[in-house]
């Protein structure tokens, strides 16, 4: 089985990560030279990965993607098991769990944010979620290659397992009473659960949450998408972490 990775950032980050097996990289002869293209070529040579310059029309079958003149044929993303993740030592670690996120652009943006914020892993369910595909990888700007992705059959069972390992569960929901900035995110391992924009976090998960938080709105208009909401909350935990280290 083979995945398509397209776009300069996504291909470059997949190369840098060393987590993917490359079949080959196709570069359009008409692509404008750039620092990133040169870095991709240099890394390909260094790693012994086949790359070839090809006529623009030979990439036409990938025109549904915004490939920027570069396409890589690679092995799929490797998921890790929750038990393998928990077997590692964790101190003040953070996980983001996604409950019913079905939009690839949102998922890619969330992954990118998580990597920038130093999140340790992302948990996605086997069902009711957007598949990890080339659209998600491109939207993440290749960040997906730099974070553990855990796929679980049952989010409820995963949460119960995490709670047994002393992880705190924080659910973000628009109509809760506690504000996200009132939680002390330091000195605990926590899982931040984000739900789909219309459905929110499922009731069964909310029942298991140790904290239920919201982002306060000054207008009676809930306009934040899930990617934006995640950024606000997770970077509050970053802010608190940096302050505690002063």
N, C-alpha and C positions, 0 to 999 in steps of 0.2 A: 504493500500500500504506500502511496506517495502523496505528499501534500505540495501545494504550490505556495511559495512565499514570493511576494512581489513588492516592488518599491525599494528605494535605496536604503532607507533606515531599517526596514524590516529584514532585508537580506543581510545587511552589515551586522546587525545585532545577532542574528541567527549564527553567522560565522564566528563572531566574537565569543558567543556563549560556549561553543564546543559541545553542545548538547544534541545537535542534530547531525544526521548523516546526509551529506549532499551527494546527489546523483550527478547533477551538472547545473551550471549557471549559464543562462542565455542573456547576452547583452546586445542590444540593438546597435548596429553600426552607425546609426544616425544620432545616437545619444550624445549629448554634449559632455565633454570631459569635465570632471569635477573631482574635488578632494575625496569625496565618498566613493565615487566609482574607482578611483585609483587605489583607495584603501581596500575595496572589495577585491580588486585584481591582485594586489599584493598579498592579502590574506589567503586567497585561493591558491596562489603559487606556493606560499609557505606551508599550507596544509595539504598540498597535492590534490586539490579539488579541480575537476575538469571545468573549464569555462570556455565559452566560445562567443565570438562576435558573429552576429547573424543579421541578415537583411530584415528591415523593419516589418516587411510583410510576413515573415516567418513567425512573428509574435502576434499576428492578427487573431489567432484563436484565443489569445488571452486579453483581447481588447475589452472584455466586460469588466476587467480590473483596471484600476489606475496604476499601471505597472511602471511608469516612468522610464520605460525602455530596459527594464531588467527583471528577469524572472528566474527563480531558483526552484528546482525540483528536489524536495528533501523528504526525510522521514517525518512521520507525524510527531506532534508534541507527546512527550512521555508523561503520563500521570503518575503520581506517587500514592501509595496507600496511606490512609490515616494512621494506622498502627505504626508504620515506618516513621512517619513524621513525629508521632508522640514518643517514639523510642529515643529521640534526640533530647538533649538537655535544653530546657526553655526557661528563660527568666525575663520577665517583662516583655513577653512576645505577643505578637498581634496576628490574628487571622481575620480575613474578611470572608463571610459566607454569603453567597448570592442565592436568593429564593425566588426563582421564576423570572430571571432576566432573559428576555428572548430577543433583544435587539443587538446585533453584532457590533455596531458602532459604540453603543453604550458599554458593552462588555469589554471591548478593546480599550476604551477610555478609562474604565475602572481598573483594568490591569496595569495600565501605564501609571495611573495615580498611585496604586498600591506599591509599585516598584520604587517610585520617587519618594514615597513616605516610609520606605523600609519595612513594609508589611512582610511577615514571614511566609505566609501561604494564603491561597485562595481556595475555598471549597465551593464546588458547583455540584448540583444534583445530576444524576444520570438522565432524568426526564425533566420536562418543563424548563428547559434552558436552551439558550443558543449554542449550537455546536462550536467547538474550537476549530475555526477554519481560517482560510486566507484573509477573509475580510476582518476577522477579529485580530489576527496577527498584524495586519497593516494598520488598523486603527490603534493598536497598542504601540506602534512605532518600533516593534521588535522587542518590547519590554517583556513579552510573554516568555521569552527565553531566559529570563533572569529571576524567576520566582517559582516556587513549588505550586503546582496545580493539583488539587486533590479532588477526585470525582467519587461521589458516594451514592449508593443506591437509596438510602433513606436519610434525609437531613435530620429527622427526629432522632434516629439511632445515633447518628454522628454527634449531635449535641449532647445526648445522654452520656456517650462515651467521653466526650470532652469534659463534661461536668465532673465525672468520676476522677478525672485527672487534674481537678482543681482549676479548670478554665472557667472564667466568668463569661456569661452570655449577655450581650448588649444588643437589643433590637431597636432599630430606628423606625419610628412610626409617626405619621404626621399629626395625629390627634392625641398624643400622650401629654402628660402634664409637666414632666421634667425636661428641662433644656439640656442639650448635648454638652454645653460647657460647664454644667454643674457636676459632672462626673469626674472623679479623680482617676485618670487612666494609668497612673503610675503604680508600681509595686503590685502588679497583677498580670497574669496572662489572660487575654480576653479575645473573644470572638465577636466581631461586629457583624450583625445580620442586616442585610439590605434587601428589601423586597421589590417586586415589580412596581412600576410607577402607578398603575391603576389599582392593582389588587393589594399592594403593600405586603408586609410580612404575614405569613399564614397564621391563623389563630392558634394552631397547635404549637407553633414555635414561640409565639408570644407568651403562652402559658409557661414555657420553660425559661423565659428570660429573667435574668437577675436585675437588669436595668432596662427600662423602656424610655427612650428619649425622642425628642423632637427638635427640629430647627425652628425657632420662632419666626413668624412672618409679620411684617408691619402692615401688610395689606391682606385682605381676605381673598387671596389668590395664590393657590398652591402651584407655583410655576417652575420649581426646581426639578430637573430630571434626576434620575438616580445617580448618575455619574457626578453631577455637581454636588448633590447632597453628600455623597460619600467623601468627596474632597474636603468639604467643610468639616465634617466630623473627624476624619482620620488625621487631618492636619492640626486639629485641636489637640489630639494625643501627641503629635510631634512637638507642638508648642510647649505642652506641659513637660514632656521629656527633656527638652533642651533647657527649660528653666530649672528643672531639678538638678541638672548637671553643672550649673554655674557655681 
